[in-house]
Amino acid sequence: MTDKLTELSNRLTDGMRPFLAMDILKRARELESMGRNIAHLELGEPGAAPAPRVLEAVAKALPEPQGYTNAKGLISLREALSRYYADQHHVEIDPDLIIATMGSSSGFILAFHAAFKPGARIAVTRPGYPAYLNTLNGLGFNAVEIPVTAANGWRLTGADIEQAFWKMPFDGLLFASPANPTGASLDRDGLFDVISTCKRLGIQVISDEIYHGLDYSGPSISALELTRDAIIINSFSKYYCMTGWRIGWMVLPEHLIRRAEILQQNLFISAPTLSQIAATVALGERDYSEEQKAHYAENRTLLTQGLREIGFDLPSAGDGAFYAYAGVSRFANDSLKFCETLLEEIGVAATPGVDFDRTDGNGFVRFSYAGTRNSIEEALERMRRFLK
Ligand SMILES: Cc1ncc(COP(=O)(O)O)c(C=O)c1O
């Protein structure tokens, strides 16, 4: 077995960690270029293209000059987003409080700098999306980790927040529901518990709603249904199958919108114009997204059952997104080495738990079921034989 990935992940700078899912993809592509067949379960990326009408609208707009837009984004997109909140969440959102961003990733940068001063402490869940810690560290903020447990379905609670806060007080909380890598979702009561605890403790909430719509056990509840004080971050990447279009949005409380707009003007000018046009159309194509979701739901059942049969520890299938965060203690105690072995020996690409949890992640691996049924069947079959 080669140690390509371990070698890659050891090449770190200034305490910044690589995003291992991306490193695994890089190595998987290398192996593919050598003629190997790889079953891709490492990336949270829908396999389908955006809805046909989205592509038509972009083709039509392409010959026109595509200049910068208003820093906040096209008014047609922000009005469509305002309608989305009215239809899906029954809340009235002023389009002036919305900013179109380059995926949710640039939304984090705007949110952190709009709401906090460098050096501020911002809490995130552990396990959680790796870029949260890396972005916070890279931008000069301090991250605090709040552990969540499989015993509680990986769901964050007000009590978890309170316990962490009294150990090491923090200024903000960034969390996702449904979450990456666990798929854990908060229902209305759970979300209320989190938001009201933060309000009581004076913590600014940033709600990452990127997996909204990809819910298998009840509709996604937006923090906007419960408060106007939270910063909402969302994206067209997942539900609308538009990862590479780099387009998302955020909704800000009134006292932060101007600051975020100024940051956007200076840091990014505006989100990509063609992608904003595409996104405006995508919002009207939810039936197409629901078709994709039906595939993920089938994949979810297939993968969950298959992993359990093989001997992975997976007490819950996750409520949303498209990930299974499976315990691997029966097979390994080093998740990076385990993923490396799967990739090099049997061509199965998955993401080690240490990407999401630097403390306990060695006991876990994240499998994504956003891809094809075929790749999941193939991966399960290869692991069944190899791990027997
Ligand atoms: C929880 C979470 N937030 C944000 C992102 C970033 O997505 P994007 O910048 O494509 O919107 C991801 C990507 O996987 C994610 O899992």
The ligand as an SDF file (V2000), in Angstrom:
LIG
                    3D

 16 16  0  0  0  0  0  0  0  0999 V2000
  -22.2560   22.2430    5.3520 C   0  0  0  0  0  0  0  0  0  0  0  0
  -21.6620   22.8530    4.1360 C   0  0  0  0  0  0  0  0  0  0  0  0
  -21.6350   24.1880    4.0090 N   0  0  0  0  0  0  0  0  0  0  0  0
  -21.0950   24.7730    2.9350 C   0  0  0  0  0  0  0  0  0  0  0  0
  -20.5530   24.0430    1.8890 C   0  0  0  0  0  0  0  0  0  0  0  0
  -19.9300   24.7730    0.7170 C   0  0  0  0  0  0  0  0  0  0  0  0
  -20.7270   24.7800   -0.3840 O   0  0  0  0  0  0  0  0  0  0  0  0
  -20.7680   25.8700   -1.5640 P   0  0  0  0  0  0  0  0  0  0  0  0
  -19.6830   26.8540   -1.3300 O   0  0  0  0  0  0  0  0  0  0  0  0
  -20.6030   25.0830   -2.8080 O   0  0  0  0  0  0  0  0  0  0  0  0
  -22.1050   26.5090   -1.4700 O   0  0  0  0  0  0  0  0  0  0  0  0
  -20.5880   22.6560    1.9500 C   0  0  0  0  0  0  0  0  0  0  0  0
  -20.0260   21.8400    0.8530 C   0  0  0  0  0  0  0  0  0  0  0  0
  -19.9600   20.6500    0.8910 O   0  0  0  0  0  0  0  0  0  0  0  0
  -21.1520   22.0460    3.1040 C   0  0  0  0  0  0  0  0  0  0  0  0
  -21.1990   20.7130    3.2360 O   0  0  0  0  0  0  0  0  0  0  0  0
  1  2  1  0
  2  3  1  0
  2 15  2  0
  3  4  2  0
  4  5  1  0
  5  6  1  0
  5 12  2  0
  6  7  1  0
  7  8  1  0
  8  9  2  0
  8 10  1  0
  8 11  1  0
 12 13  1  0
 12 15  1  0
 13 14  2  0
 15 16  1  0
M  END
$$$$
